[in-house]
Amino acid sequence: MIYNSKIISKDTKKVLSLALPAALKHFIDILQVLIDMLMVGSLNIYALAAVGMTMQFMMIINVLMTLYVVGGNALISRFIGQGRKKRASALLFGLAVFALLLSVFVSVGGYFGSDTVYEMMGAEAGVVQQGSAYFKILACGISIIFLDTLFYNALSAAGDTKSSFIIKLVSAGINASLNYVFIFGHFGVEAMGIEGAAYATLISYVFNVCSYLILMRFPHAKINLIPILSKRDLQRVWHVGWSAALDRGISSMSFLVFVSIITAYGTTELAGYQVGLRIEGIAFMPGFGFAIAAMALVGQSLGAKDKDKAYNMGIISGRVAYVFMGSVGIILIIFPEFLVSFFTKDIETIKVASYYLILVGLAQIPLAIMFVYSASLRGAGATKTTLKINVLSLWFFRVIPSYIAYKLGFGIIVIFAIMNIETLLKGLIYAYIYKKRVWLDTKV
């Protein structure tokens, strides 16, 4: 089936209506992290590196959230596409119960094991001390973080990204204001340093969850919370989610190994990488937004039994995404030192982060393809395919070559170059798999 120009225009508007608020929401997410790093970075380089490593560690926790988020997205979007809002709302309630139970184990393990994690990642003593203090506080609020992620993804799968953007905009303002008060000590509050940043982050998450709960009480909401537990639907979520979680888990461990290789070069290289990664997150913004749109619209189209529309939704999302991300990539290439100078004044850290930004700027288009097409496959429930692609690509094209390069005495720039070559190869693989269309027949 070939879509005419009017249908493509209509579908493009639909993609943009979901993608732009989602992209802006992710921009605010990144901005919030950057503000944290900017304020914490003014304390010392150990605090800056600690916050960056904590973001890497949170990737491991995201593995557990993937158990219910990806499968939940695939199933909720299909239910919405079939016009079964009540069943989608009942599934969301079941997933919330599961998320709360799971969060208890994560909180306990995270609180008592934080020191060990940073030591295992090869951090220096100062980074271990700062990172442990920061993460112990976050661990106490893991249940709130789990619910926030679940509610955001459920609303997105149901076709509402605007509400999440508004909620995040307000909570980011709360976070920045409390950072100013708690980190440095203002208005009679004692300065708490890096611990103040953690408290500010948790309070902003509480605001998010409360806002979502209020929103979903309204009848006109895209999805509600209906207290019904469906064992069958939860099993279907698990069927999709386990491979997505395994994918995320192995990928996260791969990234931690990759970060440990960078850590072996020294704290300056680690700090430069973390700053560059956070700035690159701005380039990720449109990619994340269009990935969210593709996942939701592909799932809804498959729920409506329209495979051609599902395929075209991913194509449209991908084309617009690589235009946006390619444009941001040009900025990263032209103005790297200017961007980095906002976060640190250390000359060597600026140099490392600038090299990183120049190289990743060249890889933004294949990264956009990877984001959107992998999200489309997950929206269809083809998580076993994404598992195979991601694991093989990360280990054979990134981690192992980086380790060999480090052992042979190559500099940090070579490690960054290997990372971007892996991104290019993975983007090409996803484009090939997507266009074969086999994933459209995935059963959920």
C-alpha positions as CSV (number, residue, x, y, z in Angstrom):
1,M,0.0,0.0,0.0
2,I,1.3,3.4,-1.0
3,Y,0.1,6.4,1.0
4,N,-0.8,9.5,-0.9
5,S,0.5,12.9,0.1
6,K,-2.5,14.0,2.1
7,I,-2.4,10.8,4.2
8,I,1.4,11.3,4.7
9,S,0.8,14.9,5.7
10,K,-1.8,13.8,8.2
11,D,0.4,11.1,9.6
12,T,3.3,13.5,9.9
13,K,1.2,15.9,11.9
14,K,0.2,13.0,14.2
15,V,3.8,12.0,14.6
16,L,4.8,15.6,15.4
17,S,1.9,16.1,17.9
18,L,3.3,13.2,19.9
19,A,7.0,13.7,19.2
20,L,7.5,17.4,19.9
21,P,6.0,17.4,23.5
22,A,7.9,14.1,24.2
23,A,11.1,15.7,22.8
24,L,10.6,18.8,24.9
25,K,10.0,16.7,27.9
26,H,13.2,14.8,27.4
27,F,14.9,18.2,26.8
28,I,13.7,19.2,30.2
29,D,15.0,15.9,31.6
30,I,18.4,16.6,30.2
31,L,18.3,20.2,31.3
32,Q,17.5,19.1,34.9
33,V,20.5,16.7,34.9
34,L,22.7,19.4,33.4
35,I,21.6,21.9,36.1
36,D,22.4,19.3,38.7
37,M,25.8,18.8,37.2
38,L,26.4,22.5,36.8
39,M,25.6,23.2,40.5
40,V,27.3,20.1,41.9
41,G,30.3,20.7,39.6
42,S,31.0,24.0,41.3
43,L,31.7,22.0,44.5
44,N,34.6,19.8,43.2
45,I,35.5,17.5,40.4
46,Y,34.8,14.4,42.5
47,A,31.2,15.5,43.0
48,L,30.8,16.2,39.2
49,A,32.2,12.7,38.4
50,A,30.0,11.1,41.1
51,V,26.8,12.5,39.7
52,G,27.8,11.4,36.2
53,M,28.6,7.9,37.4
54,T,25.3,7.8,39.2
55,M,23.5,8.4,35.9
56,Q,25.3,5.4,34.5
57,F,24.3,3.3,37.5
58,M,20.7,4.3,37.1
59,M,20.8,2.5,33.7
60,I,21.1,-0.7,35.7
61,I,17.9,0.2,37.7
62,N,16.2,1.0,34.4
63,V,16.7,-2.6,33.5
64,L,14.1,-3.6,36.1
65,M,11.7,-0.9,34.9
66,T,12.0,-2.3,31.4
67,L,10.3,-5.5,32.7
68,Y,7.0,-3.7,32.9
69,V,7.5,-0.5,30.8
70,V,8.3,-1.9,27.3
71,G,5.8,-4.8,27.5
72,G,3.3,-2.4,29.0
73,N,3.8,0.1,26.3
74,A,3.3,-2.5,23.5
75,L,0.1,-3.8,25.1
76,I,-1.4,-0.5,26.2
77,S,-0.9,1.0,22.7
78,R,-2.5,-2.0,21.1
79,F,-5.5,-1.8,23.5
80,I,-5.9,1.9,22.7
81,G,-5.7,1.2,19.0
82,Q,-8.5,-1.4,19.5
83,G,-10.6,1.2,21.5
84,R,-10.3,-0.8,24.8
85,K,-9.4,2.0,27.2
86,K,-10.8,0.2,30.2
87,R,-8.6,-2.8,29.7
88,A,-5.5,-0.6,29.2
89,S,-6.4,1.3,32.4
90,A,-6.7,-2.0,34.3
91,L,-3.4,-3.1,33.0
92,L,-1.8,0.1,34.2
93,F,-3.1,-0.5,37.7
94,G,-1.5,-4.0,37.7
95,L,1.8,-2.7,36.5
96,A,1.8,0.0,39.2
97,V,1.3,-2.8,41.9
98,F,4.2,-4.8,40.3
99,A,6.4,-1.7,40.2
100,L,5.9,-0.9,43.8
101,L,6.7,-4.5,44.9
102,L,9.8,-4.5,42.8
103,S,11.0,-1.1,44.1
104,V,11.3,-2.4,47.6
105,F,14.1,-4.8,46.7
106,V,15.9,-2.1,44.7
107,S,15.7,0.4,47.5
108,V,17.2,-1.9,50.1
109,G,20.0,-3.2,47.7
110,G,20.8,0.3,46.5
111,Y,21.0,1.9,50.0
112,F,23.3,-0.8,51.5
113,G,25.3,-1.5,48.4
114,S,26.1,1.9,46.9
115,D,29.7,2.0,48.1
116,T,30.5,-1.4,46.5
117,V,29.0,-0.3,43.1
118,Y,31.2,2.8,42.8
119,E,34.3,0.8,43.9
120,M,33.5,-1.9,41.3
121,M,33.4,0.8,38.6
122,G,37.0,1.7,39.5
123,A,36.2,5.2,40.9
124,E,38.7,7.0,43.1
125,A,38.0,7.3,46.8
126,G,36.6,10.9,46.5
127,V,34.2,9.8,43.8
128,V,33.1,6.8,45.9
129,Q,32.4,8.9,48.9
130,Q,30.4,11.6,47.0
131,G,28.5,9.1,44.9
132,S,27.5,6.9,47.8
133,A,26.1,9.8,49.7
134,Y,24.2,10.9,46.6
135,F,22.7,7.5,45.7
136,K,21.7,6.4,49.2
137,I,19.2,9.3,49.3
138,L,17.9,8.4,45.8
139,A,17.5,4.8,46.8
140,C,15.0,5.7,49.5
141,G,12.7,7.1,46.8
142,I,13.1,4.4,44.1
143,S,9.3,3.5,44.4
144,I,8.5,7.1,43.3
145,I,11.0,7.0,40.5
146,F,9.5,3.6,39.3
147,L,5.9,5.0,39.3
148,D,7.0,8.2,37.5
149,T,8.6,6.2,34.7
150,L,5.5,3.9,34.4
151,F,2.9,6.7,34.3
152,Y,4.9,8.7,31.8
153,N,5.3,5.7,29.4
154,A,1.7,4.6,29.8
155,L,0.4,8.1,28.9
156,S,2.7,8.2,25.9
157,A,1.6,4.8,24.7
158,A,-2.0,6.0,25.0
159,G,-1.2,9.1,22.9
160,D,-0.7,11.8,25.5
161,T,2.7,13.4,25.7
162,K,1.6,17.0,26.3
163,S,0.5,16.5,29.9
164,S,3.9,14.9,30.8
165,F,5.7,17.8,29.2
166,I,3.8,20.3,31.3
167,I,4.2,18.3,34.5
168,K,8.0,17.9,33.8
169,L,8.3,21.6,33.1
170,V,7.0,22.6,36.5
171,S,8.9,19.9,38.4
172,A,12.2,20.9,36.7
173,G,11.6,24.4,38.1
174,I,11.0,22.9,41.5
175,N,14.2,20.9,41.2
176,A,16.4,23.8,40.2
177,S,15.0,26.0,42.9
178,L,15.6,23.4,45.6
179,N,19.1,22.7,44.3
180,Y,19.9,26.3,44.9
181,V,18.6,26.2,48.4
182,F,19.8,22.7,49.5
183,I,23.2,22.5,47.8
184,F,24.6,25.9,48.7
185,G,22.4,26.7,51.7
186,H,20.0,29.7,51.4
187,F,17.0,31.1,53.2
188,G,18.2,29.7,56.5
189,V,18.8,26.1,55.2
190,E,22.1,24.5,55.9
191,A,24.3,23.8,52.9
192,M,24.1,20.1,52.1
193,G,26.3,19.8,49.1
194,I,25.8,16.8,46.8
195,E,23.2,15.4,49.2
196,G,21.1,18.5,48.7
197,A,20.9,17.7,45.0
198,A,19.6,14.3,45.8
199,Y,16.9,15.6,48.0
200,A,15.8,18.2,45.4
201,T,15.6,15.4,42.8
202,L,13.4,13.2,44.9
203,I,11.0,16.0,45.8
204,S,10.6,16.8,42.1
205,Y,9.7,13.1,41.4
206,V,7.1,13.2,44.2
207,F,5.5,16.2,42.4
208,N,5.5,14.3,39.1
209,V,3.7,11.2,40.6
210,C,1.1,13.2,42.4
211,S,0.4,15.2,39.2
212,Y,-0.1,12.0,37.2
213,L,-2.4,10.5,39.8
214,I,-4.6,13.7,39.8
215,L,-4.6,13.7,35.9
216,M,-5.6,10.1,35.6
217,R,-8.6,10.7,37.8
218,F,-10.3,12.8,35.1
219,P,-12.6,10.8,32.8
220,H,-11.2,12.6,29.7
221,A,-7.7,11.4,30.4
222,K,-6.2,9.1,27.7
223,I,-5.8,6.4,30.3
224,N,-6.9,6.0,33.9
225,L,-6.1,3.7,36.9
226,I,-8.8,1.0,37.3
227,P,-8.2,-1.3,40.3
228,I,-8.5,-4.6,38.4
229,L,-5.7,-7.2,38.3
230,S,-5.5,-9.3,35.1
231,K,-3.0,-12.1,35.4
232,R,-3.3,-12.9,31.7
233,D,-2.4,-9.4,30.6
234,L,0.5,-9.2,33.1
235,Q,1.8,-12.4,31.7
236,R,1.7,-10.9,28.2
237,V,3.6,-7.9,29.4
238,W,6.2,-10.3,30.9
239,H,6.4,-12.2,27.6
240,V,7.5,-9.0,25.8
241,G,9.3,-7.4,28.7
242,W,11.8,-10.1,29.7
243,S,13.8,-9.9,26.5
244,A,13.6,-6.1,26.6
245,A,14.9,-6.2,30.2
246,L,17.6,-8.7,29.3
247,D,18.6,-6.4,26.4
248,R,18.7,-3.4,28.7
249,G,20.6,-5.3,31.3
250,I,23.3,-6.6,29.1
251,S,23.5,-3.2,27.3
252,S,23.8,-1.4,30.7
253,M,26.5,-3.8,31.8
254,S,28.3,-3.2,28.5
255,F,28.1,0.5,29.1
256,L,29.5,0.1,32.6
257,V,32.4,-1.9,31.3
258,F,32.9,0.8,28.6
259,V,32.8,3.5,31.3
260,S,35.3,1.5,33.4
261,I,37.7,1.5,30.4
262,I,37.4,5.3,30.3
263,T,37.8,5.5,34.1
264,A,41.1,3.7,33.7
265,Y,42.4,6.7,31.8
266,G,41.9,8.9,34.9
267,T,39.4,11.2,36.6
268,T,39.9,14.0,34.0
269,E,38.9,11.7,31.1
270,L,36.0,10.4,33.1
271,A,34.7,13.9,34.0
272,G,35.2,15.0,30.3
273,Y,33.2,12.0,29.1
274,Q,30.4,12.6,31.6
275,V,30.1,16.3,30.7
276,G,30.2,15.5,27.0
277,L,27.6,12.7,27.4
278,R,25.2,15.1,29.3
279,I,25.6,17.8,26.6
280,E,25.0,15.2,23.9
281,G,21.8,14.4,25.6
282,I,20.4,17.5,24.1
283,A,21.0,16.0,20.7
284,F,19.2,12.9,21.9
285,M,16.1,15.0,22.7
286,P,14.4,14.8,19.2
287,G,15.5,11.2,18.9
288,F,13.8,10.2,22.2
289,G,10.7,12.2,21.2
290,F,10.3,10.5,17.8
291,A,11.1,7.2,19.3
292,I,8.2,7.6,21.8
293,A,5.9,8.7,19.0
294,A,7.0,5.8,16.8
295,M,6.5,3.2,19.6
296,A,3.0,4.5,20.4
297,L,1.8,4.9,16.8
298,V,3.2,1.7,15.6
299,G,1.5,-0.2,18.5
300,Q,-1.8,1.6,18.0
301,S,-1.7,0.9,14.2
302,L,-1.0,-2.7,14.8
303,G,-3.9,-2.8,17.4
304,A,-6.1,-1.4,14.6
305,K,-4.7,-4.2,12.3
306,D,-3.1,-1.7,9.8
307,K,0.4,-3.0,9.2
308,D,1.1,-0.6,6.3
309,K,0.3,2.4,8.5
310,A,2.4,1.0,11.3
311,Y,5.4,0.7,9.0
312,N,4.9,4.2,7.6
313,M,4.7,5.7,11.1
314,G,8.2,4.5,11.8
315,I,9.5,5.7,8.5
316,I,8.0,9.2,9.0
317,S,9.3,9.4,12.5
318,G,12.8,8.4,11.4
319,R,13.0,10.9,8.6
320,V,12.0,13.8,10.8
321,A,14.2,12.6,13.7
322,Y,17.4,12.5,11.7
323,V,16.8,16.0,10.3
324,F,16.5,17.3,13.9
325,M,19.4,15.3,15.3
326,G,21.6,16.0,12.3
327,S,21.1,19.7,12.8
328,V,22.0,19.5,16.5
329,G,25.1,17.4,15.5
330,I,26.4,20.3,13.4
331,I,26.2,22.5,16.5
332,L,28.1,20.0,18.6
333,I,30.9,19.9,15.9
334,I,31.2,23.7,15.5
335,F,30.9,24.8,19.2
336,P,32.2,22.1,21.4
337,E,34.4,24.1,23.8
338,F,31.8,26.8,24.2
339,L,29.2,24.2,25.2
340,V,31.5,22.5,27.6
341,S,32.7,25.7,29.3
342,F,29.3,26.1,30.9
343,F,29.9,23.0,33.1
344,T,33.6,23.1,34.0
345,K,36.5,25.5,33.9
346,D,39.1,22.7,34.1
347,I,41.2,23.0,30.8
348,E,41.9,19.3,30.5
349,T,38.3,18.3,31.1
350,I,37.2,20.8,28.5
351,K,39.6,19.4,26.0
352,V,38.4,15.8,26.5
353,A,34.7,16.7,26.4
354,S,35.3,18.7,23.2
355,Y,36.9,15.8,21.4
356,Y,33.9,13.7,22.5
357,L,31.3,16.2,21.2
358,I,33.0,16.6,17.8
359,L,33.0,12.8,17.2
360,V,29.5,12.2,18.4
361,G,28.2,15.1,16.3
362,L,29.2,13.1,13.3
363,A,27.1,10.1,14.4
364,Q,23.8,11.8,15.1
365,I,22.0,10.7,11.9
366,P,22.7,6.9,12.4
367,L,21.8,7.4,16.1
368,A,18.4,8.8,15.1
369,I,17.8,5.8,12.8
370,M,18.7,3.5,15.7
371,F,16.5,5.3,18.2
372,V,13.4,5.3,16.0
373,Y,13.6,1.9,14.4
374,S,14.5,0.1,17.6
375,A,11.5,1.8,19.3
376,S,9.2,0.8,16.5
377,L,10.3,-2.8,16.8
378,R,9.7,-2.6,20.6
379,G,6.3,-1.0,20.0
380,A,5.4,-4.0,17.9
381,G,6.7,-6.4,20.6
382,A,9.8,-7.5,18.7
383,T,12.0,-7.2,21.7
384,K,13.9,-10.5,21.0
385,T,15.2,-8.9,17.7
386,T,16.4,-5.7,19.4
387,L,18.0,-7.9,22.1
388,K,20.2,-9.7,19.6
389,I,21.1,-6.6,17.7
390,N,22.1,-4.5,20.7
391,V,24.0,-7.1,22.6
392,L,26.1,-8.3,19.6
393,S,26.8,-4.7,18.4
394,L,27.8,-3.4,21.8
395,W,30.2,-6.2,22.6
396,F,31.7,-6.9,19.2
397,F,31.9,-3.4,17.8
398,R,32.4,-1.3,21.0
399,V,33.5,-2.9,24.2
400,I,36.0,-5.5,23.0
401,P,37.6,-3.1,20.4
402,S,37.8,-0.4,23.1
403,Y,39.5,-2.7,25.6
404,I,42.0,-3.8,23.0
405,A,42.7,-0.2,22.0
406,Y,43.3,0.7,25.7
407,K,45.6,-2.2,26.2
408,L,47.6,-1.2,23.1
409,G,48.1,2.3,24.6
410,F,45.8,4.3,22.3
411,G,44.5,7.6,23.6
412,I,40.9,8.4,24.7
413,I,40.1,9.9,21.3
414,V,40.4,6.4,19.8
415,I,37.9,5.1,22.3
416,F,35.4,7.8,21.4
417,A,35.9,7.0,17.7
418,I,35.2,3.3,18.3
419,M,32.0,4.2,20.1
420,N,30.8,6.2,17.1
421,I,31.7,3.5,14.6
422,E,29.6,1.1,16.6
423,T,26.7,3.6,16.5
424,L,27.0,3.8,12.7
425,L,27.0,0.0,12.2
426,K,24.1,-0.5,14.5
427,G,22.0,2.2,12.7
428,L,22.7,0.4,9.4
429,I,21.6,-2.9,10.9
430,Y,18.4,-1.5,12.2
431,A,17.6,0.1,8.9
432,Y,18.0,-3.3,7.2
433,I,15.9,-5.2,9.7
434,Y,13.2,-2.5,9.6
435,K,12.8,-2.6,5.9
436,K,12.4,-6.4,5.8
437,R,9.0,-5.8,7.7
438,V,9.1,-9.3,9.3
439,W,8.7,-7.6,12.7
440,L,5.2,-6.4,11.8
441,D,3.9,-10.0,12.3
442,T,5.1,-10.2,16.0
443,K,2.5,-11.6,18.3
444,V,2.0,-9.9,21.7
